[in-house]
Amino acid sequence: MTTSHPISSILYHKKATLWSVPPDTTVFDAIKLMAEKNIGALPVIQDGELHGVFTERDYTRKVALQGKTSKETRVREIMTGQVFIVTPADSVATCMKMMNDNRVRHLAVIEGGKIVGIVSIGDLVNWVISAQDATIEQMERYIAGGVAA
């Protein structure tokens, strides 16, 4: 099993659409979009520039627990401003280490100064599981004599 594959491999298998919101979006509208698209984070982008990432965690900790209202609070007020960035060439292992070291669940993938995707810890775990399954299947075929050495 290898985690040396580039993040571009994960992005290739994800849906091509990158959902995002501008900073003045209400938290309610952002949460609604996340629910509709079944995603846990949204890049916050204005004029093509990444300003932060809005996550479910931001909502629970900075709105729900602080008594704010999602229909009045703007994403810019509670988003995570420090975004950890990787490139499509960075490896799955590098990204896993970055997430672990910084205790984050999402990384922005930047290419040519533009955000091209978001990878989550779930994306990485699914990739590792798939890689393990493929390795096991290859080993089983090899042992059974189905693959040339």
Long-range contacts (C-beta under 8 A, 24 or more apart in sequence): 1-128, 1-131, 1-132, 1-135, 2-131, 3-91, 3-92, 3-93, 3-96, 3-127, 3-128, 3-131, 4-91, 4-92, 4-93, 5-91, 5-92, 5-127, 5-131, 6-88, 6-89, 6-90, 6-91, 6-92, 7-86, 7-87, 7-88, 7-89, 7-90, 7-91, 7-92, 7-95, 7-109, 7-119, 8-88, 8-89, 9-92, 9-127, 10-92, 10-119, 10-123, 10-124, 10-127, 11-88, 11-109, 11-116, 11-117, 11-119, 14-117, 14-123, 18-43, 18-115, 18-116, 18-117, 18-118, 20-44, 20-45, 20-115, 21-45, 21-54, 21-75, 22-46, 22-75, 23-51, 23-52, 23-74, 23-75, 23-76, 23-79, 24-74, 24-75, 24-76, 25-74, 25-75, 26-70, 26-71, 26-72, 26-73, 26-74, 26-75, 27-54, 27-59, 27-63, 27-68, 27-70, 27-71, 27-73, 27-74, 27-75, 27-78, 28-70, 28-71, 30-54, 30-75, 31-56, 31-59, 31-70, 40-105, 40-106, 40-120, 40-122, 41-105, 41-106, 41-118, 41-120, 42-75, 43-83, 43-108, 43-115, 43-118, 44-75, 44-76, 44-79, 45-115, 48-114, 50-83, 50-108, 50-110, 50-115, 51-76, 51-79, 51-81, 52-76, 52-79, 52-80, 52-81, 52-82, 52-83, 53-79, 53-80, 53-83, 53-106, 53-108, 53-118, 54-78, 54-79, 54-80, 55-80, 55-105, 55-106, 57-105, 83-108, 84-108, 85-109, 85-110, 86-110, 86-119, 87-111, 88-116, 88-117, 92-124, 92-127, 92-128, 95-119, 95-124, 96-121, 96-124, 96-128, 99-124
